[in-house]
Amino acid sequence: MNPKFSYKNAFSRNIGWVTEAEQQALRQKRVAIAGLGGVGGFHLLTLARLGIGAFNIADFDTFDLANFNRQAGATVSTLGQSKLEIMSHQAGDINPELKIRGFADGVSLQNLDDFLEGVDIYIDGLDFFAFQARQEVFRACELKGIPAVTAAPLGMGAAVLNFLPGGMSFDDYFRLNDGPESEKPLRFLMGLAPARLQMSYLVDPSAVDLSRQKGPSTIMACQLCAGVAATEALKILLDRGTALAAPKGYHFDAYWNKLASTWRPGGNRNPLQRLAIAIARRKLGI
C-alpha cells in the first residue's frame, strides 16, 4: 500500500455529484474494457478517476506512431510497448489500490467467460473493424445479463448506445450478418449514428475507405466518448437518472454544437435505416 495514497482524499472532489455511499459503491464495482486504443484507454483512465475499484482489461496490441493523434498511452517513450501494460500502469498511478486483471491476448470465445467474470458493466473499446470480437462480447454480455455501453468517436463527436439486460440486443439492432461481409462496416456505422451529424464536415472523403479498414479520427471525439460513456456507466451502476437503451441513443457533435436523440425501432431493419444503407452502399460501390 502506498502510504501517500488515500482513496477518500483522492476522489473527494467527486462528492456532491455522488454521495459518500455512492462513491464507496463505485469503489466496489468491476468494469470490463476490451480494447485500450483510441477510446478504450480514455475509458480506463476516466473510470479510474471516477473511483471505480476494479477492471478487467484486454488488448494484444502495441503502440505505434499512427496512434499519436488520439490514444492516451501513445508517446515516444511507449513506442512498441504493450498497450495493456502501459495503460495498466497509468491507471494504477491514479489509484494504487486498483484491482486489475489483464488479458494480453485480447478477447475471444476461449476467454470470454473469464474476461466477464464478476463484471458489473462492459464498456466497448474495440477497434471499429473488430466485428467478430465485438459481436461475441456483446452476445456474451446479453447471456450473462451484463449491461454494455458503446460510445463511438465520429468526427468531432460521440454517438452512444446502451444495450441493457432484457432490452434489444446488439445483434438484433445492428443486423451485421444480414448482408455480405464487405457491408459490415457500413451497417455498423449507420447503426451507430443514424443522425450522421459528422458527415457534413468531412473535408476529404478519400480518407474514408471502409474496404481497406481505413478512416480518420480525432482526439476530441475519443475524449468526448470517455466522458459520456463514464456518465452512462455511473447512471447504470448506481441506478440513477435515465439510461436510454437501444434502439434509443444519442449523438453529440461538438463541431456543430448539436445533440440529436436517435430512435430506430428495429435497428438496421427500420425502413429509414434500410434506405440509408442502400443509398450509402450505392455511393461506395459495395
Order of alpha helices (4+ residues) and beta strands (2+ residues): alpha-alpha-beta-alpha-beta-alpha-beta-alpha-beta-alpha-beta-beta-alpha-alpha-alpha-beta-beta-alpha
